[in-house]
């Protein structure tokens, strides 16, 4: 479980930001930005990125370090910006190459928008972000125990903190 806890936390953060991203996207895309869904997607992605940074830094990747906070934040936002562009790509293709807004409307349009922008796009962006964040923004795993726990890299179970053992 400890081996995969970082990915599980990343996925929980992703699920949380997915809900925020989706809500903001549909609020914008079907109100004030109804003729500009890709702009709505970029804005909703930007809101989700800010929330994602806070949750990933303070929870999912908190045992990683190796970079100064400002450098880490800059890398996070650059990587996440690329992720938002990747997530917007399928929706952009649907609208600008296949002209779907000229051919469908209403519930069908909402479903296609959701599939292109929120499912396919987010999967592309998520895969890229997980790889790039671990590789560039949060590269070095701190020794087990880190703050408040054991500083021994091969600590016994009695030396580990509750969080490292998966306790609340």
ZAMARGU-4260 file (C-alpha; in steps of 0.2 Angstrom, whole numbers, plus 5000, padded with zeros to 4 digits):
<rodrens>
0) 5000/5000/5000 | 5014/5012/5005 | 5022/5009/4988 | 5006/5015/4978 | 5000/5028/4991
5) 5008/5043/4981 | 4998/5038/4965 | 4982/5035/4976 | 4984/5052/4983 | 4987/5059/4966
10) 4971/5051/4960 | 4961/5058/4974 | 4967/5075/4971 | 4963/5072/4952 | 4946/5067/4956
15) 4943/5082/4967 | 4950/5094/4954 | 4940/5085/4941 | 4924/5089/4949 | 4929/5107/4951
20) 4935/5108/4933 | 4919/5100/4927 | 4908/5112/4937 | 4917/5128/4931 | 4918/5122/4913
25) 4899/5119/4912 | 4895/5134/4921 | 4905/5145/4909 | 4902/5134/4893 | 4883/5135/4894
30) 4882/5153/4900 | 4894/5167/4897 | 4906/5158/4886 | 4893/5147/4876 | 4901/5151/4859
35) 4919/5149/4866 | 4920/5132/4874 | 4938/5130/4872 | 4941/5146/4882 | 4929/5140/4895
40) 4939/5124/4896 | 4956/5133/4898 | 4948/5144/4912 | 4941/5129/4921 | 4957/5120/4919
45) 4967/5135/4926 | 4955/5135/4942 | 4958/5116/4944 | 4977/5118/4942 | 4978/5131/4957
50) 4968/5119/4968 | 4979/5104/4962 | 4995/5113/4966 | 4989/5116/4984 | 4983/5098/4986
55) 4997/5090/4978 | 5011/5100/4987 | 5003/5098/5004 | 4997/5080/5003 | 5000/5069/4988
60) 5019/5074/4985 | 5022/5081/5002 | 5037/5068/5005 | 5046/5074/4990 | 5057/5089/4989
65) 5073/5093/4981 | 5068/5110/4974 | 5066/5128/4981 | 5047/5131/4983 | 5046/5145/4970
70) 5056/5134/4957 | 5044/5119/4961 | 5029/5130/4959 | 5035/5137/4943 | 5038/5120/4936
75) 5021/5114/4943 | 5012/5128/4934 | 5022/5126/4917 | 5019/5107/4918 | 5000/5109/4922
80) 4998/5123/4909 | 5004/5110/4896 | 4992/5098/4904 | 4978/5110/4902 | 4982/5113/4884
85) 4983/5094/4881 | 4966/5092/4890 | 4959/5106/4878 | 4965/5098/4862 | 4951/5085/4859
90) 4938/5099/4862 | 4948/5111/4850 | 4948/5097/4837 | 4930/5094/4839 | 4925/5112/4837
95) 4938/5119/4825 | 4942/5104/4814 | 4925/5094/4814 | 4914/5109/4817 | 4903/5100/4830
100) 4894/5115/4836 | 4887/5118/4819 | 4880/5100/4818 | 4874/5096/4836 | 4866/5106/4850
105) 4858/5103/4867 | 4860/5087/4877 | 4870/5079/4863 | 4882/5094/4863 | 4884/5093/4882
110) 4888/5074/4881 | 4901/5077/4867 | 4909/5091/4876 | 4910/5081/4892 | 4918/5066/4882
115) 4930/5076/4873 | 4935/5090/4886 | 4933/5081/4902 | 4936/5062/4899 | 4948/5061/4884
120) 4956/5077/4887 | 4959/5075/4906 | 4966/5057/4903 | 4979/5064/4891 | 4983/5079/4903
125) 4983/5067/4919 | 4995/5055/4911 | 5007/5069/4906 | 5006/5078/4923 | 5009/5063/4933
130) 5025/5058/4924 | 5031/5076/4922 | 5027/5081/4940 | 5036/5066/4947 | 5051/5069/4935
135) 5053/5088/4936 | 5043/5097/4949 | 5044/5085/4964 | 5059/5074/4959 | 5067/5068/4975
140) 5059/5058/4987 | 5063/5062/5005 | 5069/5048/5016 | 5056/5039/5024 | 5050/5047/5040
145) 5054/5065/5034 | 5046/5078/5045 | 5040/5071/5062 | 5045/5053/5058 | 5060/5043/5058
150) 5075/5050/5047 | 5081/5032/5045 | 5079/5027/5027 | 5075/5009/5032 | 5065/5013/5048
155) 5056/5000/5058 | 5037/5001/5059 | 5038/5007/5076 | 5048/5022/5070 | 5036/5028/5057
160) 5023/5041/5059 | 5005/5037/5059 | 5003/5045/5041 | 5017/5034/5034 | 5008/5019/5041
165) 4992/5024/5033 | 4983/5029/5049 | 4972/5045/5049
</rodrens>
